Amino acid sequence: MRQHVGRAARITLVAAAAFAALGCEGQLICTLIGCMNGVAVTLASPPPAPYRVEAVTPSGARYSWTCDRSDRCGGRAFFPDFRPNDLRIEILAGSDTARHDFLPPIRYEETYPNGKDCGGPCYVARLTVP
């Protein structure tokens, strides 16, 4: 049997959750949700797997991410602990290589997964390769 929760009950539940997050004596309770600095790359038109996404800095440092199965990758790659000012993304599929340059300044978003009162920020650049 399906029950309908009324508007007043929903408001009560939201208020209770908000008070619970503050703790018994008004103290803020932070969760253990972590975050990572890095570069998130989305491929607008990912090639069929297998393929490799490489992030290359002007100094020649190269970071690699491999997709072996398209159903697991979703056209997305993440390069943790990486924060360059400019970057070349290379997509290698079979004998083909596509290159896309992202010129400075690359914009990094400041994120707080637990809220600003619960630990420092992480910085993530979200780049889309057409």
N, CA, C and O atoms as a MOPAC input file, in Angstrom:
PM7 MOZYME 1SCF
protein

 N      0.84000 1    -1.17000 1     0.00000 1
 C      0.00000 1     0.00000 1     0.00000 1
 C      0.88900 1     1.23800 1     0.00000 1
 O      1.82700 1     1.32500 1     0.79200 1
 N      0.61700 1     2.15500 1    -0.84300 1
 C      1.39000 1     3.37800 1    -0.97500 1
 C      0.78200 1     4.45100 1    -0.08200 1
 O     -0.42900 1     4.67200 1    -0.09300 1
 N      1.63000 1     5.10700 1     0.68300 1
 C      1.14900 1     6.15600 1     1.57000 1
 C      1.56800 1     7.50700 1     1.02300 1
 O      2.63600 1     7.64300 1     0.42600 1
 N      0.72800 1     8.49500 1     1.22700 1
 C      1.02100 1     9.84900 1     0.77600 1
 C      1.49600 1    10.66200 1     1.98000 1
 O      0.81600 1    10.72600 1     3.00400 1
 N      2.66300 1    11.27900 1     1.84500 1
 C      3.18800 1    12.11900 1     2.91400 1
 C      2.75700 1    13.55000 1     2.63500 1
 O      3.05000 1    14.10700 1     1.57800 1
 N      2.06300 1    14.12900 1     3.58900 1
 C      1.55300 1    15.47700 1     3.43200 1
 C      2.64200 1    16.52400 1     3.50700 1
 O      3.77100 1    16.24100 1     3.90800 1
 N      2.29100 1    17.74000 1     3.11400 1
 C      3.23800 1    18.85200 1     3.08800 1
 C      3.77900 1    19.14100 1     4.47700 1
 O      4.97800 1    19.38200 1     4.62500 1
 N      2.93800 1    19.12500 1     5.49500 1
 C      3.37300 1    19.40800 1     6.86900 1
 C      4.38400 1    18.35400 1     7.33500 1
 O      5.36200 1    18.68200 1     8.00700 1
 N      4.14500 1    17.09300 1     6.97800 1
 C      5.06800 1    16.02700 1     7.37800 1
 C      6.42200 1    16.20300 1     6.69000 1
 O      7.46700 1    15.99500 1     7.30600 1
 N      6.39900 1    16.58600 1     5.41500 1
 C      7.65800 1    16.81300 1     4.69700 1
 C      8.43700 1    17.95800 1     5.32700 1
 O      9.65300 1    17.85900 1     5.48500 1
 N      7.75600 1    19.04700 1     5.69000 1
 C      8.42400 1    20.18900 1     6.31700 1
 C      9.01700 1    19.77500 1     7.65800 1
 O     10.12700 1    20.18500 1     7.99700 1
 N      8.29900 1    18.97700 1     8.41400 1
 C      8.79100 1    18.49000 1     9.70200 1
 C     10.04100 1    17.63500 1     9.52200 1
 O     10.99800 1    17.76700 1    10.28500 1
 N     10.03700 1    16.75700 1     8.51400 1
 C     11.19900 1    15.90700 1     8.25900 1
 C     12.41300 1    16.73300 1     7.86200 1
 O     13.52100 1    16.46300 1     8.32600 1
 N     12.22400 1    17.73000 1     7.01600 1
 C     13.33300 1    18.59300 1     6.58800 1
 C     13.87900 1    19.36200 1     7.78600 1
 O     15.09500 1    19.46900 1     7.94600 1
 N     13.00300 1    19.89600 1     8.62700 1
 C     13.44200 1    20.64300 1     9.80700 1
 C     14.20400 1    19.73500 1    10.76700 1
 O     15.22000 1    20.14400 1    11.32700 1
 N     13.72700 1    18.51300 1    10.96300 1
 C     14.40900 1    17.56400 1    11.84900 1
 C     15.78700 1    17.22600 1    11.31600 1
 O     16.74400 1    17.13000 1    12.08400 1
 N     15.89800 1    17.04400 1    10.01000 1
 C     17.20100 1    16.74500 1     9.41100 1
 C     18.15500 1    17.92200 1     9.58700 1
 O     19.33900 1    17.72500 1     9.85500 1
 N     17.65500 1    19.12600 1     9.44000 1
 C     18.50600 1    20.30800 1     9.60400 1
 C     19.00400 1    20.42300 1    11.04200 1
 O     20.17700 1    20.72200 1    11.26300 1
 N     18.13200 1    20.18900 1    12.01800 1
 C     18.56000 1    20.25100 1    13.41500 1
 C     19.53200 1    19.12400 1    13.73500 1
 O     20.47300 1    19.32700 1    14.50200 1
 N     19.32500 1    17.95000 1    13.17000 1
 C     20.23400 1    16.82700 1    13.39500 1
 C     21.62400 1    17.12700 1    12.86400 1
 O     22.62200 1    16.72400 1    13.46100 1
 N     21.69200 1    17.83400 1    11.74400 1
 C     22.99000 1    18.18200 1    11.16900 1
 C     23.76200 1    19.13200 1    12.08600 1
 O     24.99200 1    19.16000 1    12.04900 1
 N     23.06300 1    19.90000 1    12.89500 1
 C     23.72200 1    20.82300 1    13.81600 1
 C     24.16700 1    20.13500 1    15.10000 1
 O     24.93500 1    20.72000 1    15.86400 1
 N     23.71500 1    18.92600 1    15.36100 1
 C     24.10400 1    18.21000 1    16.56400 1
 C     23.20500 1    18.57100 1    17.72300 1
 O     22.31400 1    19.41400 1    17.61100 1
 N     23.46100 1    17.91100 1    18.84500 1
 C     22.59700 1    18.08400 1    20.01500 1
 C     22.71300 1    19.46700 1    20.63300 1
 O     21.72500 1    19.99000 1    21.14900 1
 N     23.88600 1    20.06600 1    20.59300 1
 C     24.07700 1    21.34700 1    21.25400 1
 C     24.39400 1    22.45100 1    20.25300 1
 O     25.10600 1    23.39800 1    20.58700 1
 N     23.88200 1    22.34500 1    19.04600 1
 C     24.11200 1    23.37500 1    18.06100 1
 C     25.46700 1    23.27800 1    17.38500 1
 O     25.86300 1    24.19700 1    16.66800 1
 N     26.18800 1    22.18200 1    17.59800 1
 C     27.48400 1    22.00800 1    16.96100 1
 C     27.30000 1    21.42500 1    15.56800 1
 O     26.43400 1    20.58000 1    15.34200 1
 N     28.11300 1    21.88000 1    14.65700 1
 C     28.06400 1    21.40100 1    13.29000 1
 C     28.71800 1    20.02300 1    13.20900 1
 O     29.81300 1    19.82700 1    13.73500 1
 N     28.06300 1    19.08100 1    12.56300 1
 C     28.61600 1    17.74900 1    12.37200 1
 C     29.02300 1    17.61500 1    10.91100 1
 O     28.19200 1    17.73800 1    10.01200 1
 N     30.30600 1    17.36300 1    10.68300 1
 C     30.81800 1    17.22200 1     9.32300 1
 C     30.92500 1    15.74500 1     8.96400 1
 O     31.26600 1    14.91700 1     9.80900 1
 N     30.63600 1    15.42400 1     7.72400 1
 C     30.75000 1    14.04400 1     7.26600 1
 C     32.18300 1    13.78600 1     6.80300 1
 O     33.02200 1    14.68700 1     6.81400 1
 N     32.44600 1    12.56200 1     6.40200 1
 C     33.77400 1    12.18700 1     5.93100 1
 C     33.87700 1    12.21300 1     4.41300 1
 O     34.78700 1    11.60900 1     3.84400 1
 N     32.95400 1    12.90700 1     3.75000 1
 C     33.00500 1    12.99600 1     2.29400 1
 C     34.28500 1    13.73800 1     1.91800 1
 O     34.54600 1    14.83700 1     2.40600 1
 N     35.05500 1    13.13500 1     1.06900 1
 C     36.30000 1    13.76100 1     0.64000 1
 C     36.16000 1    14.34400 1    -0.75300 1
 O     35.14100 1    14.17100 1    -1.42200 1
 N     37.19000 1    15.02800 1    -1.16700 1
 C     37.22300 1    15.53500 1    -2.53100 1
 C     38.66800 1    15.52200 1    -3.00500 1
 O     39.60000 1    15.41400 1    -2.20900 1
 N     38.83100 1    15.63300 1    -4.29300 1
 C     40.17000 1    15.60500 1    -4.87300 1
 C     40.35200 1    16.78800 1    -5.79700 1
 O     39.44400 1    17.16600 1    -6.53800 1
 N     41.53800 1    17.36800 1    -5.74400 1
 C     41.91600 1    18.38400 1    -6.72400 1
 C     42.20500 1    17.67400 1    -8.03400 1
 O     42.63000 1    16.51900 1    -8.03400 1
 N     41.97900 1    18.35300 1    -9.15000 1
 C     42.34000 1    17.74100 1   -10.41000 1
 C     41.63300 1    18.33700 1   -11.60500 1
 O     40.99700 1    19.38800 1   -11.53200 1
 N     41.76900 1    17.62300 1   -12.71000 1
 C     41.18300 1    18.02900 1   -13.98200 1
 C     40.20600 1    16.94400 1   -14.42200 1
 O     40.58600 1    15.78300 1   -14.57900 1
 N     38.94900 1    17.32700 1   -14.62100 1
 C     37.91300 1    16.42000 1   -15.11800 1
 C     37.70000 1    16.72500 1   -16.60200 1
 O     37.45000 1    17.86900 1   -16.98100 1
 N     37.80300 1    15.69400 1   -17.43000 1
 C     37.66500 1    15.85000 1   -18.87400 1
 C     36.43400 1    15.08300 1   -19.33700 1
 O     36.26800 1    13.90700 1   -19.01400 1
 N     35.57700 1    15.75400 1   -20.09300 1
 C     34.41800 1    15.11100 1   -20.71000 1
 C     34.60800 1    15.12900 1   -22.21500 1
 O     34.87900 1    16.17600 1   -22.80300 1
 N     34.46700 1    13.97600 1   -22.83000 1
 C     34.54600 1    13.87800 1   -24.29200 1
 C     33.12900 1    13.96600 1   -24.83800 1
 O     32.30000 1    13.10200 1   -24.55300 1
 N     32.84500 1    15.00100 1   -25.61900 1
 C     31.50200 1    15.17100 1   -26.17900 1
 C     31.14600 1    14.01600 1   -27.10500 1
 O     29.99100 1    13.59200 1   -27.15500 1
 N     32.11700 1    13.51200 1   -27.82900 1
 C     31.90700 1    12.37300 1   -28.74000 1
 C     33.02600 1    11.36000 1   -28.53400 1
 O     33.96800 1    11.30400 1   -29.32400 1
 N     32.92700 1    10.56300 1   -27.47900 1
 C     34.01400 1     9.62100 1   -27.21400 1
 C     34.11600 1     8.55600 1   -28.30100 1
 O     33.10000 1     8.11700 1   -28.84000 1
 N     35.33700 1     8.14300 1   -28.62300 1
 C     35.50200 1     7.07700 1   -29.60500 1
 C     35.10900 1     5.74100 1   -28.98400 1
 O     34.97800 1     5.64100 1   -27.76400 1
 N     34.91900 1     4.71300 1   -29.81200 1
 C     34.65600 1     3.39700 1   -29.23500 1
 C     35.88700 1     2.91900 1   -28.45300 1
 O     37.02400 1     3.20700 1   -28.82500 1
 N     35.64200 1     2.20400 1   -27.39300 1
 C     36.74000 1     1.66700 1   -26.58500 1
 C     37.42500 1     0.53900 1   -27.34300 1
 O     36.79400 1    -0.11700 1   -28.17100 1
 N     38.67700 1     0.30900 1   -27.07900 1
 C     39.50400 1     0.98500 1   -26.09800 1
 C     40.08000 1     2.28300 1   -26.64800 1
 O     40.34600 1     2.41800 1   -27.84200 1
 N     40.26300 1     3.23600 1   -25.73300 1
 C     40.93200 1     4.47900 1   -26.08500 1
 C     41.66100 1     5.01100 1   -24.85500 1
 O     41.44300 1     4.54500 1   -23.73600 1
 N     42.52400 1     5.99100 1   -25.08100 1
 C     43.30000 1     6.58300 1   -24.00700 1
 C     43.17300 1     8.09600 1   -24.08700 1
 O     43.19100 1     8.67300 1   -25.17400 1
 N     43.04600 1     8.72600 1   -22.94000 1
 C     43.03100 1    10.18300 1   -22.84200 1
 C     44.31400 1    10.57000 1   -22.12800 1
 O     44.61600 1    10.05800 1   -21.05000 1
 N     45.06900 1    11.48100 1   -22.73800 1
 C     46.30900 1    11.93800 1   -22.12200 1
 C     46.25500 1    13.43900 1   -21.92400 1
 O     45.79900 1    14.18700 1   -22.78900 1
 N     46.73200 1    13.85900 1   -20.76500 1
 C     46.85100 1    15.27800 1   -20.44000 1
 C     48.33400 1    15.61000 1   -20.49300 1
 O     49.14100 1    14.99800 1   -19.79400 1
 N     48.68900 1    16.58300 1   -21.32600 1
 C     50.09800 1    16.91400 1   -21.55200 1
 C     50.31200 1    18.38300 1   -21.19900 1
 O     49.60200 1    19.25800 1   -21.69400 1
 N     51.29700 1    18.64600 1   -20.33800 1
 C     51.61500 1    20.01800 1   -19.94900 1
 C     52.64700 1    20.59600 1   -20.90600 1
 O     53.30500 1    19.84200 1   -21.62200 1
 N     52.80400 1    21.92200 1   -20.93700 1
 C     53.81200 1    22.54000 1   -21.81000 1
 C     55.23600 1    22.04400 1   -21.52900 1
 O     56.08000 1    22.03900 1   -22.42500 1
 N     55.50000 1    21.62900 1   -20.28900 1
 C     56.84300 1    21.13400 1   -19.95600 1
 C     57.06000 1    19.69600 1   -20.42800 1
 O     58.16800 1    19.16700 1   -20.34100 1
 N     55.98400 1    19.06500 1   -20.93200 1
 C     56.09800 1    17.70300 1   -21.44400 1
 C     55.63400 1    16.62800 1   -20.47900 1
 O     55.63600 1    15.44900 1   -20.83300 1
 N     55.23400 1    17.00200 1   -19.26500 1
 C     54.69200 1    16.00400 1   -18.33400 1
 C     53.41900 1    15.42000 1   -18.93500 1
 O     52.58500 1    16.14900 1   -19.47200 1
 N     53.27900 1    14.11800 1   -18.84100 1
 C     52.16800 1    13.43200 1   -19.49800 1
 C     51.45800 1    12.54100 1   -18.47300 1
 O     52.08400 1    11.73400 1   -17.78500 1
 N     50.13600 1    12.71000 1   -18.39200 1
 C     49.30200 1    11.91000 1   -17.49700 1
 C     48.31100 1    11.15300 1   -18.37200 1
 O     47.75700 1    11.71100 1   -19.31900 1
 N     48.09100 1     9.87700 1   -18.05100 1
 C     47.29800 1     9.02600 1   -18.93400 1
 C     46.13400 1     8.38700 1   -18.18800 1
 O     46.24600 1     8.03600 1   -17.01300 1
 N     45.01300 1     8.24200 1   -18.89300 1
 C     43.81200 1     7.57400 1   -18.38700 1
 C     43.30300 1     6.68800 1   -19.51000 1
 O     43.17600 1     7.14100 1   -20.64800 1
 N     43.00800 1     5.42100 1   -19.20300 1
 C     42.61100 1     4.45800 1   -20.23100 1
 C     41.17400 1     3.99700 1   -20.02700 1
 O     40.74500 1     3.72100 1   -18.90700 1
 N     40.44500 1     3.91900 1   -21.13000 1
 C     39.08700 1     3.36700 1   -21.13100 1
 C     39.13400 1     2.05600 1   -21.90900 1
 O     39.38300 1     2.04500 1   -23.11400 1
 N     38.89300 1     0.96400 1   -21.21100 1
 C     38.88800 1    -0.34800 1   -21.86100 1
 C     37.49900 1    -0.75800 1   -22.34700 1
 O     37.36500 1    -1.52100 1   -23.30400 1
 N     36.45300 1    -0.23300 1   -21.66400 1
 C     35.07200 1    -0.57400 1   -22.02500 1
 C     34.22000 1     0.68500 1   -21.99400 1
 O     34.11500 1     1.35100 1   -20.96400 1
 N     33.61500 1     1.00300 1   -23.12800 1
 C     32.82300 1     2.23300 1   -23.24300 1
 C     31.69200 1     2.30300 1   -22.23000 1
 O     31.36600 1     3.38800 1   -21.75000 1
 N     31.08600 1     1.16500 1   -21.89300 1
 C     29.96100 1     1.17500 1   -20.96200 1
 C     30.39500 1     1.53000 1   -19.53500 1
 O     29.54300 1     1.78600 1   -18.68500 1
 N     31.68100 1     1.54900 1   -19.26400 1
 C     32.17300 1     1.90100 1   -17.93500 1
 C     32.76600 1     3.30400 1   -17.87100 1
 O     32.94500 1     3.84400 1   -16.77900 1
 N     33.07000 1     3.89100 1   -19.00000 1
 C     33.78900 1     5.17900 1   -19.00500 1
 C     32.87000 1     6.38400 1   -19.12900 1
 O     33.11800 1     7.40600 1   -18.48900 1
 N     31.84100 1     6.29600 1   -19.91400 1
 C     30.92100 1     7.41200 1   -20.07600 1
 C     31.54200 1     8.64900 1   -20.70600 1
 O     31.00600 1     9.74800 1   -20.56600 1
 N     32.66400 1     8.48700 1   -21.39800 1
 C     33.29300 1     9.64200 1   -22.03400 1
 C     33.91100 1    10.61300 1   -21.05600 1
 O     34.10100 1    11.78500 1   -21.38200 1
 N     34.23200 1    10.14000 1   -19.85000 1
 C     34.79800 1    11.01600 1   -18.83200 1
 C     36.12100 1    10.45500 1   -18.31700 1
 O     36.28400 1     9.24200 1   -18.18100 1
 N     37.05700 1    11.34900 1   -18.03600 1
 C     38.34300 1    10.99400 1   -17.44000 1
 C     38.64300 1    11.99900 1   -16.33100 1
 O     38.22400 1    13.15400 1   -16.40100 1
 N     39.36100 1    11.55700 1   -15.32100 1
 C     39.74800 1    12.45200 1   -14.22900 1
 C     41.23300 1    12.26900 1   -13.94600 1
 O     41.72500 1    11.14700 1   -13.82800 1
 N     41.93900 1    13.39800 1   -13.84000 1
 C     43.36200 1    13.40300 1   -13.53900 1
 C     43.54100 1    14.02200 1   -12.14600 1
 O     43.52600 1    15.24500 1   -12.00700 1
 N     43.71100 1    13.18200 1   -11.11600 1
 C     43.78800 1    13.70200 1    -9.74000 1
 C     45.12400 1    14.36200 1    -9.44400 1
 O     46.14200 1    14.08600 1   -10.07800 1
 N     45.07800 1    15.24400 1    -8.45800 1
 C     46.27600 1    15.93200 1    -7.97100 1
 C     47.06300 1    16.58000 1    -9.10300 1
 O     48.28700 1    16.47200 1    -9.17600 1
 N     46.33600 1    17.24600 1    -9.97300 1
 C     46.90500 1    17.81900 1   -11.19000 1
 C     46.23400 1    19.16300 1   -11.39200 1
 O     45.00600 1    19.24100 1   -11.44700 1
 N     47.03300 1    20.23900 1   -11.50500 1
 C     46.45100 1    21.58600 1   -11.59300 1
 C     47.29200 1    22.49400 1   -12.49100 1
 O     47.87900 1    23.46400 1   -12.01200 1
 N     47.35700 1    22.18700 1   -13.79200 1
 C     48.16100 1    23.01600 1   -14.70400 1
 C     47.42800 1    24.30200 1   -15.09600 1
 O     46.21000 1    24.40600 1   -14.95200 1
 N     48.18800 1    25.27400 1   -15.59000 1
 C     47.60200 1    26.52100 1   -16.10400 1
 C     47.14500 1    26.39000 1   -17.54500 1
 O     46.15800 1    27.00700 1   -17.94400 1
 N     47.86400 1    25.58400 1   -18.33400 1
 C     47.41700 1    25.28200 1   -19.69400 1
 C     47.73400 1    23.81800 1   -19.96400 1
 O     48.54100 1    23.19600 1   -19.27200 1
 N     47.08200 1    23.29200 1   -20.98000 1
 C     47.06300 1    21.84700 1   -21.10800 1
 C     46.67400 1    21.44300 1   -22.51600 1
 O     45.87800 1    22.11600 1   -23.17000 1
 N     47.23300 1    20.35500 1   -22.97000 1
 C     46.78800 1    19.72000 1   -24.21300 1
 C     46.17400 1    18.38000 1   -23.81800 1
 O     46.76300 1    17.61000 1   -23.06000 1
 N     44.98100 1    18.11700 1   -24.34500 1
 C     44.33600 1    16.81900 1   -24.16100 1
 C     44.46700 1    16.06500 1   -25.47100 1
 O     44.11100 1    16.57900 1   -26.53100 1
 N     44.97600 1    14.85300 1   -25.39400 1
 C     45.10000 1    13.98600 1   -26.56800 1
 C     44.21900 1    12.76700 1   -26.35900 1
 O     44.23700 1    12.15000 1   -25.29400 1
 N     43.44500 1    12.42500 1   -27.39000 1
 C     42.62200 1    11.22000 1   -27.36700 1
 C     43.21400 1    10.26200 1   -28.38300 1
 O     43.26000 1    10.55700 1   -29.57800 1
 N     43.66400 1     9.11900 1   -27.90300 1
 C     44.30000 1     8.12000 1   -28.75200 1
 C     43.38200 1     6.91300 1   -28.86800 1
 O     43.07900 1     6.25400 1   -27.87400 1
 N     42.94600 1     6.62900 1   -30.08200 1
 C     42.06700 1     5.49300 1   -30.35200 1
 C     42.59300 1     4.78000 1   -31.59300 1
 O     42.60000 1     5.34100 1   -32.68800 1
 N     43.02900 1     3.54900 1   -31.40900 1
 C     43.62500 1     2.83100 1   -32.53200 1
 C     44.84900 1     3.58600 1   -33.01200 1
 O     45.73100 1     3.90500 1   -32.21400 1
 N     44.91800 1     3.87700 1   -34.30500 1
 C     46.05700 1     4.61900 1   -34.85500 1
 C     45.76200 1     6.11900 1   -34.96000 1
 O     46.59100 1     6.87200 1   -35.47300 1
 N     44.59400 1     6.56400 1   -34.48000 1
 C     44.21000 1     7.98100 1   -34.55800 1
 C     44.52400 1     8.71600 1   -33.25500 1
 O     44.39500 1     8.16400 1   -32.16200 1
 N     44.93800 1     9.96700 1   -33.40000 1
 C     45.16700 1    10.84100 1   -32.24900 1
 C     44.50900 1    12.18300 1   -32.53600 1
 O     44.76000 1    12.80500 1   -33.56800 1
 N     43.66200 1    12.62000 1   -31.60700 1
 C     43.04300 1    13.95000 1   -31.70200 1
 C     43.64000 1    14.80900 1   -30.59700 1
 O     43.79700 1    14.34500 1   -29.46800 1
 N     43.97200 1    16.05700 1   -30.91100 1
 C     44.58300 1    16.96100 1   -29.93700 1
 C     43.70100 1    18.19400 1   -29.74700 1
 O     43.17000 1    18.75700 1   -30.70400 1
 N     43.56300 1    18.59400 1   -28.48500 1
 C     42.77000 1    19.78300 1   -28.14500 1
 C     43.54300 1    20.57300 1   -27.09400 1
 O     43.86500 1    20.05400 1   -26.02500 1
 N     43.83500 1    21.83200 1   -27.40900 1
 C     44.58200 1    22.68600 1   -26.48600 1
 C     43.63000 1    23.52900 1   -25.65100 1
 O     42.65100 1    24.07400 1   -26.15900 1
 N     43.93300 1    23.62500 1   -24.36600 1
 C     43.21200 1    24.49400 1   -23.43700 1
 C     44.23000 1    25.51500 1   -22.93700 1
 O     45.15300 1    25.18100 1   -22.19300 1
 N     44.04600 1    26.74700 1   -23.35300 1
 C     45.02400 1    27.80000 1   -23.07600 1
 C     44.77400 1    28.43000 1   -21.71400 1
 O     43.67600 1    28.33700 1   -21.16500 1
 N     45.81400 1    29.07600 1   -21.17400 1
 C     45.65000 1    29.69300 1   -19.86100 1
 C     44.71000 1    30.88100 1   -19.93200 1
 O     44.57100 1    31.49000 1   -20.99300 1
 N     44.08200 1    31.21600 1   -18.86100 1
 C     44.10900 1    30.43200 1   -17.63500 1
 C     42.98600 1    29.39100 1   -17.64700 1
 O     41.84700 1    29.69600 1   -18.00200 1
 N     43.31700 1    28.18400 1   -17.26000 1
 C     42.28400 1    27.16400 1   -17.05500 1
 C     41.56700 1    27.53100 1   -15.75700 1
 O     42.20600 1    27.82600 1   -14.74700 1
 N     40.25700 1    27.51000 1   -15.79300 1
 C     39.44900 1    27.91700 1   -14.63100 1
 C     39.19200 1    26.71100 1   -13.73000 1
 O     38.70100 1    25.67800 1   -14.18500 1
 N     39.52500 1    26.85200 1   -12.46700 1
 C     39.28900 1    25.81200 1   -11.46400 1
 C     38.14400 1    26.24800 1   -10.56300 1
 O     38.12900 1    27.37000 1   -10.05600 1
 N     37.19000 1    25.35000 1   -10.36900 1
 C     36.06400 1    25.62600 1    -9.47400 1
 C     36.44600 1    25.21200 1    -8.06200 1
 O     37.03900 1    24.15400 1    -7.85200 1
 N     36.10700 1    26.03900 1    -7.11700 1
 C     36.33200 1    25.72100 1    -5.71200 1
 C     35.11100 1    24.94600 1    -5.22300 1
 O     33.98600 1    25.43400 1    -5.33100 1
 N     35.32200 1    23.75100 1    -4.69200 1
 C     34.20200 1    22.93400 1    -4.22600 1
 C     34.37400 1    22.58000 1    -2.75200 1
 O     35.49200 1    22.39000 1    -2.27300 1
 N     33.26700 1    22.49700 1    -2.05300 1
 C     33.21200 1    22.11900 1    -0.64100 1
 C     32.15400 1    21.03000 1    -0.49400 1
 O     30.99300 1    21.35100 1    -0.23900 1
 N     32.50800 1    19.76100 1    -0.64400 1
 C     31.48700 1    18.70500 1    -0.59300 1
 C     30.75400 1    18.62700 1     0.74500 1
 O     29.61000 1    18.17500 1     0.79100 1
 N     31.38800 1    19.05500 1     1.82500 1
 C     30.76100 1    19.03600 1     3.14300 1
 C     30.25100 1    20.39000 1     3.57400 1
 O     29.69900 1    20.52300 1     4.66600 1
 N     30.42300 1    21.39300 1     2.74600 1
 C     30.06800 1    22.75100 1     3.11500 1
 C     31.30800 1    23.52800 1     3.52300 1
 O     32.32500 1    22.93200 1     3.87900 1
 N     31.23600 1    24.83700 1     3.47600 1
 C     32.39700 1    25.69300 1     3.74600 1
 C     32.87700 1    25.61400 1     5.19100 1
 O     34.02400 1    25.95900 1     5.47500 1
 N     32.02800 1    25.16900 1     6.10000 1
 C     32.42100 1    25.08500 1     7.50700 1
 C     33.04000 1    23.73600 1     7.86300 1
 O     33.36300 1    23.49200 1     9.02500 1
 N     33.20600 1    22.86500 1     6.88300 1
 C     33.70500 1    21.51400 1     7.14800 1
 C     34.91300 1    21.19000 1     6.27700 1
 O     34.81400 1    20.39700 1     5.34200 1
 N     36.02200 1    21.78800 1     6.57600 1
 C     37.25000 1    21.46400 1     5.84900 1
 C     37.48400 1    22.38300 1     4.67600 1
 O     36.60900 1    23.13600 1     4.24900 1
 N     38.69600 1    22.29200 1     4.17200 1
 C     39.10900 1    23.15600 1     3.07700 1
 C     38.51100 1    22.76400 1     1.75000 1
 O     37.86200 1    21.72600 1     1.62200 1
 N     38.73900 1    23.60900 1     0.76400 1
 C     38.16100 1    23.35300 1    -0.55600 1
 C     39.02300 1    22.41000 1    -1.38900 1
 O     40.18300 1    22.14200 1    -1.07700 1
 N     38.41300 1    21.92600 1    -2.44800 1
 C     39.13000 1    21.24300 1    -3.51600 1
 C     38.94900 1    22.09000 1    -4.76500 1
 O     37.98900 1    22.85300 1    -4.88200 1
 N     39.88800 1    21.94500 1    -5.70100 1
 C     39.85400 1    22.72900 1    -6.92700 1
 C     39.80900 1    21.78100 1    -8.11600 1
 O     40.68800 1    20.93700 1    -8.29100 1
 N     38.76500 1    21.93600 1    -8.93300 1
 C     38.56700 1    21.05000 1   -10.08200 1
 C     38.31800 1    21.88200 1   -11.33200 1
 O     37.47000 1    22.77400 1   -11.34500 1
 N     39.07700 1    21.57300 1   -12.38500 1
 C     38.81800 1    22.15600 1   -13.70300 1
 C     37.94900 1    21.17100 1   -14.46400 1
 O     38.24700 1    19.97700 1   -14.49700 1
 N     36.88700 1    21.65400 1   -15.06900 1
 C     35.98000 1    20.80400 1   -15.85500 1
 C     36.13000 1    21.21200 1   -17.32800 1
 O     35.67100 1    22.27800 1   -17.73900 1
 N     36.77300 1    20.35100 1   -18.10100 1
 C     37.05400 1    20.65300 1   -19.50200 1
 C     36.24100 1    19.73200 1   -20.39300 1
 O     36.10400 1    18.54300 1   -20.10500 1
 N     35.70200 1    20.28000 1   -21.47400 1
 C     34.95200 1    19.48200 1   -22.44400 1
 C     35.69400 1    19.50000 1   -23.77100 1
 O     36.03100 1    20.55800 1   -24.30400 1
 N     35.93900 1    18.30800 1   -24.28700 1
 C     36.57400 1    18.16000 1   -25.58900 1
 C     35.46000 1    17.95000 1   -26.61100 1
 O     34.70100 1    16.98600 1   -26.51100 1
 N     35.35700 1    18.85600 1   -27.60300 1
 C     34.26400 1    18.74000 1   -28.57400 1
 C     34.35600 1    17.48400 1   -29.42900 1
 O     33.50300 1    17.25700 1   -30.28700 1

